[in-house]
């Protein structure tokens, strides 16, 4: 039978007690992690969000009634214990913060009983994630998940403190907004009072924070909830939190300076990790050429090398065809992997095909300096030697090559170097390598839409020296855009914004907007631009990604209290679900059955 607290007050959390408290009477409350009855003495590990504390029950100390209750304790019972702190009678447990002490119970109240949980509440659980997420309220009791959420909270608090001290104002922007066509799919919210019309949930506060700059607020920030209806990955969720900021009268260096100091503070105060300052910068073009990625992982080498000039005269049809079609031949050197079994190489070829490669050419340099290769018969000895030299190949190395259009070659080799690094265990979670990637292309061509689209968004400022190319060669125009990358993950990104109406109008024109369409979608912003706009720039981090990497987690689900799974559903609440037909009638919505496609 569960008891009430009856005025009992908790004096300490479990790990707030230590040797300095020996002799004190304390009251602790929490969940039973484990109970062991040794006959006449009962040991209970009590757990709260701070950690574990050992409680000892003996009838002479706690009385017959409390001892009888202690005999009934099982995992996840919620209890309150009053007792005296003592030095641990057995060996000190070096693995526990409270391993040098225990509490000798004087009274016990069972505040709540528990059924046997569907899985043990323990660190590094081996229970399938689907079951854990169905019972997320239990999963959240796990110490490692609790540490993650505590870390996330500390990141948020420190960020608020830092930005406030830097003169930023925290201002909330709406979450029921106008739908805009660029970017990912919107989540739509039907309006009852405007039948047939819809709000969208914000993908970011972009337009509103620019309007705040127009309104003179100078420095804004917000921990903003954002929503994107897109396919999920380990570092994506349909709803997420941005550390969002905007600044007036600034350029690229000003935004980078503030954010480097913010990152330095977070990592120093929360992880005691000193980030070397300033953080290195690399242009988008250099990142793609060296790493095949605009968010390169620089914890290891294995950089791409362009060998197009070296192989341009060879007879290997794959190389020749790629170069004749305006592509390139590039490779990576997997040092020391020259004895990789053919079966593993074939698996790498299959992996490369998943990223668009038609195949993967390889050269294994033997210890005697000879070559074992998939294409050596098409090359002269001199050509093979020149190719190996261009790749800095040594005996024992494995050289891997992709030949195609640049975008395909970058994608294939960028993914391949990461896969090889995983196989060789080169990706250490406590090795934090930051990088700014700058000078992104302003536009990228969409084959699907047969037009240029904004690589970031339509409000990004082009680099001054490239603007004259906007009509003749729009793909060559670079943007005043920048991403902050950590260990191959984009933590955040931003740009200097367009603040001149003529450039903004031209940008809309290049993106295929008619003046009427631009007015329909963004009229309120264009109207604001008529009344004095300061130069402004900003950046937004994914708070979930920051917490994931700082916490050494593999997925942002581990740092979000109630995450969704791959199909954007919640296994615990079973959302999304059908709603009452009366609600649909009020909204003027009729739901049609979607036919199930047969395989």
N, C-alpha and C positions, 0 to 999 in steps of 0.2 A: 504494500500500500504506500503510495507516494505521500510524502509529508510536505507541509509548507515550511517556509524559512522562519516564520514566527519571530521576526525581528533580528534574526541572525545576520551579521554583516561579514562579508569576506574581508580579511585583513591583508592578504597578499595573493598574487598569482603564484603559481607553483615555483617558477624559477627566479622569483624575486627573493627567495629565501636562500641563505648560505650560512657559512660557518659563523658569521657575525651575529646570526639570530639564535644561536644555540642557547637554550634556557628560556626562550620566549614562548609564551602561549600565543598560538595563531589559529586562524580559521581559514581553511582553504576549500575551494569548491571546484568541481569539474567532472570529467567522465572517467569511469574505470577503464583503464587500458588492459589490465590483467590482474587477476586475483589468484593467490596461491595459499592454500590452507595446509600448514605444516603440522596440524594437530596441536591445538592450544595456542598457536600464534598464526595470524593471518597477515600476509604481505599483500598490499594493494599498490599498484602503480597508478597514480592519479594523473590525468592529463588535462591541461587546458591549452589555450593558444600559445602559451609561453614555453611549454615543454612538460617534462615528467617529474614527479616527486614521489618518493616511496613513503607509504603510510604503514605503520605497524599497529595491529590490533591485538591486545592481550586482555583477557577478561578482568584481571586484577586492576588494570588501568582504566578501561572504558566501561566496565560494568556489564552485567549479564545481558541487559536489553540491547545495548549497542553491539556487543559481541555476536549475539544471535542474528542481528541484522547483517553484520559483516559476513557471516557464514553464507548468506544468500546472494552476495554481490556477484554480478557477472559483467562481462564486457559491455560497455556503453551505458551502464547505470549512471545516473547523475546524482552525485552525493555532496554533502557538506560535512566536513570533519573539523572538529576543534581538538587541538592537542598541543604537545610541547615539542619544540625542535631539539633534536639530539644529534650528537656525532654518530655516524653510521656504525652500527655494532659489528657488521661484517666488513669484508674488504671494500675499500673505496671503489666506486664504479667510475673509471676515468672517462667513459663514454657519455656520462650525463653531467649537465651543468650542476645538478644537485647531488652528484654522486658521493659527496663527503658527508651528507646529512640524511636524516629521516625524521618523520613526524610521528611521535608516539600518541596514538589517538586517545582522547578522553571522552569524546561523544561522537555519534554518527547519526546523520539524518539522510534517508534515501529520498531525494527530491523528485526522482522520476525513474521508473524502471524501463528496461529496453528488451525488445525481442532480440533474438540472435540476428545480427546484421548479415546481409547477403554476401559480404566479403569482409576480411579483416581490415581494420583501420590501422594501416602501417605505412611507413615510408617506402618509396619505390615499389609501389604495388604492382604485382604481376597480374592482377585481375584485368580482364578485357575492358578497354575504354568504354565500350558501349554499355556495359553493366554499370560501370562507375558513374557514367553520365546520367543514366536512368535514376540512380540514387545519389545525385550530385550533393545533396544535403549531407550525406554521410561521407562522400569522397572529400568534401571540403574540410572535414575534421582531420585529414591526414597532415602530419607535421610539415611535409615538404610543400604541399599546396598552400598551407597557412603561411609558411615563410614567403612563398611567392607573392601572395596577396598583401602581406605586410610590406614587402619590398616595393610593390607597386604603389601602395599608399604613401610610402616615404618618398618615392620619386615625385608623386603629385604634390606633396606638401613642400618639398624642397624647391621644386620648380616654381610654385606659386610665390614662395618666399623670395627666390632669386629675382624673378621677373618684377615683382613689386618693388624690390630695392633698386631695380634698373629703370624705374619710372613707368612701367607698364600698368595699364588699368585693366582689370578683369571685367569684361562686358559680355553678357549673354546675347546670342543672336537667335532668331526664330528656328524652330524645328518643323514648322508647317510652312513650306515655301512654294515658290513657283517652279514647275518642272522646266528644266533646260535640256536641250538635245545632245550636248557634247558629253563625252565621258562614258562611264558605266551606266547600266540601266538604273532608273530611279525606282524606289519603293513609292507607290502611289497611295494616297489617302482620299477617299471620296468625301465630298462635302454634302451634308444634308441640306443646308440652307441655299446651296447653289447647285441644284440638280444637274448632273452631267458634267460637273467640273471637279477637278481634283487638285489637292495639294501634293507636293512631293516631300519626302523626308530628305534632309540635306546630305549630299555626298561630301560636302565640306562647307564651311561658312564663307567661302571665297568672296562672293559679291558683297556680302554684308560687311566683311572686314574692310574691303576697299571703300565702301560707303562711309565707314567710320573714320577712315583717313580723310575723306572728302569733308567730313563734319568736324575735323580739327582735333580728334582725340589723340593723335600723335603717336602713341604706343599702346597697342591693344594686345591682350592675350585671352585665351579661353581654353579650358579643358572641354572640348566640344564632342558631343555624341554625333557620329556620322553613320550613314547607311548606304550600302551599295549592293544592288542585286546582281552579283557576279558569282562565277564559280569559285569555290573555296579551295584554299591551299593551307599548308601548315602555318603560314604567317598571314592568313586572311580570314575575316569573319564578316557576315552581312552587317553587323553593327559593331562599331569600334569607337575608340576614343582618340582624338587628336590633341596634342599640345599645339595649339594654333596661335600664331602671332603675326602682327603686321606693324611696320614702322614707317614714319614719314620722314622726308628730307634725308634719305639714306641711299646708298648704292650697295653693290655686292659685298664689299669688304666690311661695311658696318654690320650687316646681318650676320656674316660669318664670325665676326669678332664676338658679338653677344652670345652666339650659340656655342662657340668653342669654350667660352668661359662657363656657360651653363653645363655643358657636358663634363668639363673638368671638375666642377663642383659636385655633380651627381656621383661620378665614379670615385672621386677622392673620399667623399663623406660616407657613401654607402658601401663601397667595396674596398676602400683604401688602395685604389689603383690610381697611379699617377699617369694621366694621359700626356704624352709629350706634346708640347705646344711650339709653334702652331701646327695644326693638323695638315698633313700634306694635301696638295691639290693636284688634280690631273684632269686634262680636258676629256670630253666624251670620246673624241676621236682617238686619243692615246689609249684610253681605257679599252676601247673596242679592239684596237690593233694589238695591244699587249696581252689582254685577258679575255677577249671575246665577249665582254659583258660590260654594261653600263653601271653595274654594282659589283665590281671585282673584289674577290677575296684575296687579300695581299698577305695572308699568313704564310704562304708558301710561294715558290717560284713557278716553274713549269709554264713560262710565258709563251705566247704564240710568236712564231717567227714567220714573216712573209718571205717565201722562197720562190715567188713567181719568176723573178729575173733569173734565178739559178736554173730553173727547169724549163724555161721558155723555148729552148731549142730541142728538147727531148722528144722521143717518139711514143711516149706513154700516152695513149689516147685520152685517158681521164684527165690528165694534166693539160694536154693540148686543148681539149674541148672546153674546159673551164676558162682558160685564158682567151680563147677565141671568142667566147661569149661575154667577155668583159668582166669575168670573175677573177679569182685569185687562188693560189695554192699556198696554204699555210700549214705549219706543223707545230707539234709540241714534243719536247724531249722528256720522256719518263725515265729519269736517270736511274740506273741500276736495275731496270726491269727487263733487260734484254733476254733473260731466260724465262720470261713469262710463257706458260704452256699455251699451245695453239688454241685449246678450248677456251681459255680466258680471253685471248685476243679476239676470237670469234664472238664472245659475249660483248666485248667492247664495240665490235662492228655493229652488232644488233642494237646496242645502246645508241650509237651514233645515228643509226637509221631512224630512231624515234625522234630525233631532232632535225630531220630533213635531209640527212646525208644519203646519197645513193650507195655509198660504200665508204671504206676507210682503208687507205694505203698504209703499209707499215714497213719499217726496216728494223730488224734486231741486229745490233752490232755485236758480233761474237767476240770472245776474249782474244782470239787470234787476229782480230781486225777484219775478218771477212763479214759478209752481209748475208743475212737470211731475210728475204724480202718477198712481198706479194707482187712486186712489179720490176724486180731487178733485170729480168730478161728483156725489158723494153729500154734499158738504160745502158750506156757504156760504162766501163770501169771509172773513167774520168768523171762522168756525170754523177755517179753514185758517191764518189769521193768528195766532189764539190758539194753535193747535197748534205752529206754527213757533216762536213766542215761548217756549212752555213748554219747547221742546227747545233753546233758545239758538241757533236756526238762523239762519245768515247766508247771503247770496248765495254760491253755490259749494259749499254743504254738501249732503250726502245724508242724509236722515232715514229710518230703517228701523224698522218697527213690527211687533210680534207681539201677537196678541190670543187669549187662551185661559185655561185654568186657570193659576194662578201657577207651578206646577211646570213646565209646558210652556213658558211664556213665559220663565222663568229659564233653562231648559236651552237654548232656541233662541238667545236674545240673548247668553247667556254664551258659547256656542260661536261665534256670529257675530262678536262683538267680537274674539275671538282670531284668527279667520280673516282679518278685515280687517287686524288688526295684522300678521299674517304677510305678507299681500299688500303692505303698505306698509313692510315691513322695520323695524318698530318694536321687535322683540324682540331686544335686544342681550344676548348671553350673558354679557358681563362687567359687566352692570348688575344688581347683586344687591339685590332688594327683598324684605325679610323682613316677615312679618306673623303675629301671633297671631290666630287665629279662636277665639272663646270663646262660651260659652253656647249650645251646640248643643241642639236638641231632645233630650230623653231618649229619646223613642220616635218611631217613624214607622210609619204604617199600611201594611201589605202587602196589596194587593188580591189577590195570588196566594194568600196564606195566610189572608186574611180575619181578620187579627188584628194587634194592635200587636207590633212587634219592636223590639229595642234598636238604636238608631242606632249605638252603639259596641259595648257588650257588657252583659250583665245585671248587672255589678258596679259600674256607674257611679253615683255619688252624685247625686241630684237637688238642685237649688238649694233651700235651706231655705224660701224665701218662696213656692215653687211647689208644695210637696209636698201642700198641702191640695186641689189640683186633680186628684190622681191618679185618683180615682174619677169625678168629674164631667166632667173635660176632660183626659184623659191626654195628648193631643197638644200641650197648651199647657205642659206641664212642661218646664222647661229643665234641662240637666245641668251639673254642674261639670266640663265637658269642654273640652279645648283642643287645637287643632292648630297646628303651626308650619308655615307655608307660605312657599315661596321661588319667586318668578317663576311662579306658577300651578301649582306642584307641591307636594303635601303631603309634607313631609320626614318628619314624625312626628306622633304624636298621643298623648294620654293623658287622664287624668281623676283626680279625687279618687274613691276607692273607697268603697263602702258598708261601714261597719264595725259597723253595728247589725243584729242578727239580725231584728228586727221589720221594718225597712225592706227588708232582703234578701228576707224571706219575701213581703212585699207585692209586691215587684218581680217575683218569680217568678209570683205569682198573676196580675198584670196581663199578663204575657207568655204566659199560658195553661198554665203548669205546675201540675199537681196537686201537693199536698204529697208524694205518693208518687213522682211523676216527678222533682221537685226533689231528693228524697233519693237516688233512684237515680243521677241524673247528677252531683250536686254534694255528696253526703253528707259526704265527707271535709272539704270546705271549711266546711260548716255545722257540723260537729262541732267544728272548730277555733275557730269563732266563739263557742263556749260557754265558752271558757277565757281570755278577756281579749284583746281585739283593739285595737291602737292605731289611731287615725286614720292613714290612709296614702294615698299618691297616687303616680303614676308617669307615665312617658312612654317611648315607644319610637320611635327613628328607623329608617328604612330606610337602612342604611349604603350600599347600592348607589345609592340615589337621591342621597344626599349627595355621593358620589364622582362621580356622573354630572354633577351641576350644577356642582360645583367644577371638574371637568375640562372643562366646556364641551361635553359629549357629547350626542348626540341620543337615545341608548338606553342602558339599564343593561347591555345585552350588551357594551358597549365597556369596562365596568369590572369585569366578571366573567370569571375565567380561562376557565372552560368552561361557557358558558351553553347553555340550551335554546332551541329555536326556537318558533314560534307554536303548534305542536301538542304542545308539552312534550316533544319528542324531542331527542336529542343526535345531531347529524349525524356527529360524529366516531366515537363508540363504537356508534352505532346503537341505543342504549337508548331505549325499553324493547324487550326481545326476549322471545320465548317461552322458557320454562325447561324443563329436563329433566323428563319425566313422573314420574321417581322423586321429585323434590323436591315435586311436587304431591301425590303419594301420601302422602308423609310428613306433609304438612300437612292431608290429608283434603280436598283441593280438586279439584273437577272443573270444567274449563273448557268452557263451552258456546259454540257458534258463534253470533256475532251476525249476523243476516241483514243484508245490505247493502241499504239503501233505494234504490230506483230513482227517478230524477227524473221 
